[in-house]
Amino acid sequence: MKKLLFIYNARSGKTEVRKYLADIIDTFIKAGYYVDAYQTQKRADATRQVVERGGDFDLIVCCGGDGTLNETITGIMQLEKKVPLGYIPAGSTNDFASTLKMPKDMLKAAQIAVKGEETAVDIGRFNDKNFVYVCCFGAFADVSYQTPQEMKNILGHQAYLLEAMTRILSLQVYNIRCKFDGCEIEGDFLYGMISNSSSVGGIKGITGRDISLCDGLFEVTLVKPPKSPIDLQAIAFDLLNGENKSDFVIRFKTKKLEVESDKKIEWVLDGECGGKMKHIIAENIESAITIKAHKKSV
C-alpha cells in the first residue's frame, strides 16, 4: 500500500480543517493510501517532519496557509528524492493555491491532492532560504496581510488602496541597485517584489501578466516613490491591473536577481519575515518540485 504523510496546521485560517479532518483522511484512504497524520505544533514544524520522515512516503500532503506550504516545500527541497506534494489550502490568503486554481472546498482539494496530475513548479531561492511564490520589501510589503479581512470582503481591491493610503505619510524610500541578465537598475524605490504567482495578498494580477509557474523565470515589480496623490493613484492602477503604464512601475522577468542597498532592508517571504539584509540573491530553481494540480492551471 502506498504511504501518505499528511501535515496540517489546525490554526490556519478559520480552523476549518478540524471540521473536515476525518473526511479528508477518509478521502486519502479510499484513494489507496496508508495515512500518517501530523498536526504542527510550532513554527518550522512542518519542515522538520518532512526532513526527518518525508523520504519514506510516496506522497506528502499539507493543509494550511501559505506559511505551512512554505515550510513543507522547504523540507521537500532538502530531501534526496523530491516526494510529490499535494496541497489543501486552509489559510486566509492562499495565494499559491489561487494561482493553481485550487478549489476552496477542502474535500475537493483533498481529491486533487491524491488524484491530480503531478505537475512541475518552480521554487525560489533567497540567499540560503526558499520561497514558494513571493519575496518583497518596502512600504506595502505587509499591506496584503495587515488589511482586515472584513475590509477585503466588503471593498475588494479598494481595501488595499485604503490601507496603503493610511501609510502614505510614513513611506520609506530605499536606494537599491538591481543586477540581472547583464542589466542594472539603480534608484530610489518604495516597494519591490520578486514573484512566481498570479496572486499576492489575495490580489490577482498584481504580479503582471502571462504568468507561468514552470518557466524558470520570476516576475519582478519595482515601484518608485510617488510625488503626488495623482501619482499614487497611477501606481495603484498599474499594480491592481498588472500594468506598467505609469513612470513609477517597472516590471521585468528574470531567472536570477541580485539586489544591493546601503542600508539593511527588511524582506517578507511568502507573508513571513525574511530578515533584514543589505544584499540578496534570488534565483529561480526551475521545476524544483512536483505538485498535484489541474495540469491546465500551471
N, C-alpha and C positions, 0 to 999 in steps of 0.2 A: 504493500500500500504506500502511496506517495505521502510525504510528510510536509505539513504546512506550519510555519511559525507565525502566529497571529499576535501582533503587538498593538495594543490600543491604549489611548490616553483618555480615561474616563472623565477628565476635567475639561476636555476641549469643547468649544462652542457652547451649546445648550445642554451638554452632557447626555445627549440622546442615545449615545452608544449603550448606556446601561439598559435602556428600554428594549433595544433590539439585539442585545448580545447573544442570547440563546438562539435566535433565528439566524443570525449571521453565522454562528458556528455550525448550525444545522445545514446551512447552505454549503459550507465547505465540506462537511462530511458526506453529503449527498453527491458532491462532485468527485468523491473518491479519495478524500484526503484524511489522514490521521492528523488531528489538530492539537497543537501545543499553544495554549493561550497565555499571554503575559500582560498584566496591567502595569504601565510605567509608574514609577514611584517618585522620580525626581528628574531634574534636568540631565540630559545626555544618557538617560537610562536606556532608551531605545538603541542608541549607538552601541552601548556596552553589550546588550543582549545579542545584537546581530554579530558583533565581532567575536563574542565568546561561543555562540551556538549556531549562528546562521548558516555556516557551511555544511551543516548536517541535514539541511532541509532542501526540498525540491522547489519550494515557493515560500516567499516571505510576504505577508500582507500586513500593512499598518493602517490603523484607523485613528485619525486625529486631525489636527490642523496643520498648517504649513510648517510649524516648528517640529512636530512629530515626524512629518515627512522628511524634513531636512536631516534629523537625527538618524532616521532609518537608512537613508541613502548614504550618509556619511559612513555608517557601519558597513554597508554593502561595498562601498568603494575600497574598503580595507580587506575584503575577502579575496583569497587567491582565485576562487571561482565565483564570478558575479551571479548570484542567485537571482532569478526573475522576481520582480516586485509587483504586488497588487496593492491598490490604494482605495480606501474608503474615506472620503473627505468628511470631517466632522467638526471643523473649526468655524470661525466666524467670517473668514475671508476666503480661504480655499482658492487662491489664485491659480495655482498649478492645475488643480482639478478643473477649473473653469476652462483653461486652455486646452485640456484634454477632452473637454466636453463630457466630463463625468457626471452622471445623474446625481441629484441631491438626495434622492431616495437611497437610504443606506442599503437596503436589501437588493436593490437593482445594482448598486455599486459593488456589492459583495459578489453578485453573479458575474460581473465583468472581471472582478479580481481573480476568479478561478477559470472563467471560460473565455475571457477576452483574448485578442491576439497579442503575442509578445512583440512589442514594438521598441526599437532602439531610440533612446533620447540622449541629448547632450547634457552634461553636467558642468557647472562652472568651478574653476579652481581660483581661490582668492588667497594669495600667499600660501599659507600652509593649511587653509580651511577649504571646505567645499560649500557651494551654494547651489540650490536647485533651480531657482528662477530669477532672482534679482539681488544685486547689491547696489546700494546707493548712499549718497551723502547729501547733507545740506538742509536748506530751510524746510522743505516739505517731506523730508525722508520718512518722518513718522506720522505725517498727517493722515494717511490712509488708515493707520492703526489707532490713532488718537481720536478721530472723529467718532462721536457717539453713534452706535448702531441705529438708534431710533431716528437720528437725523438723516442717516443714509437711507433708511427705509422710506422716509417721507419725501425728502428732497432729491434723492438720487445724486447725480454729478454735482448739482449746485451745493450740496452739503460740504463737499471737499473744498469748493471755492470759498465758501463762507468761513470754514475753519482756517484756510490759508490766509484769508484777508485779515483775520484777527491777529495774525502774526506779522503783518506787513511792516509794522514799525520796528520790529526787532530782527529783521532779516540780517543774517551774517553772510558776508561775501568771502569766497575762498579763491585765492590766487593759485591756480594749478597749471601744470604742464602735462599734456597727454601725448603719448607716443604710440603709434600704431601703423603697421603696414608701410613704414618708411615716411610717414607723415607726422607732423607735430602741430598741436594746437595749444596755445598758451593764452591765459587771460583770467579775468575775474568771473566767477560763476557762483550762483547761489544754490544750484542743485545739479547733481549728476547721477545717472542711473545706467547700470550695465545689466541687461536683462536677457532672459530666454523664455519669454512668456507673452501672451497677448493681453494679460490682465495683471495689474499690480494694485494692491489695496482695494480690490473689487472694482476697479475702473478698467473696463475693456477698451482696448485701443490706445491706451496711454503710451505704450512702448513703440508705436509705429504701425506699419502695415507689412503685409507679406511675411508674417512670422512663421518660422518653421522650428520645431524642437529638435530636428536631427540634421541640420545643415552645417554644423560645426562653427556657427557664427553667433556672436552676441549682437543685440540691438543696443546701441549706446545713445543716450539722450543727455545733452548738456544745456542748461538754462542760464542765460546771462541775467544780471540784475535789471529790473525794470526801472525806468526813470520817472514814470507817472502811473496813475491808476489805469490809464488807457493802455499803457504797455503791459500791465499786469493782466488786463482783460485779453490782450492778444496772446500772451503766454498761455493763459488758461484755455483759450480756444484751441491752440495748437496741441497742448497736452491732452485735452479731453477728446480730441478728434484725430489723433495720430498724425498731425500735420507738422510742417516746419516752414510755414509761410511767412512768419514774422522774422525779424532780425535777431530775435532773442533766443530762439530754439535751434540747436544744432543736432542733427541726427546722422548716424552712420553705422555700418555693420563692420565687424572685425572679429578675428579669431583670438587675438591677444591684444591687451591694452595695458599700458604702464602709466600710472598716474603719480606725479610728484608734487609736493607742496612744501612751502617753507615752514608751515605750522602743522601740528597734528590735526587730522580730520577724523571725526567720528563717523564710522561706516555702519550701515544696517544691512544684515544678510538675512534674506527670507523673513523679514519682520523682526529679527532679533539683533541685539547689539553685536557688532562685529569687531569692536575695538577701535582705538584711536591710533593713527599712524601717519607718517609723512610720505611714505612710499608704498605703493601696492602694485602687484602684477595680477591681472585677471586673465585667465586662459580658459578657452572653451575646450573641454575634452569631448570630442565628437563620439556619439553613440556609446557613451560610457556604461550605461546600464540598459536593461530591457524592462519595460513596464507593461502590464496587461491593460489594454485600452482598445477603443474602436480604432481600427487602422486609419480611417479617413480623418481622424482628429489630429494626427501628427503630420 
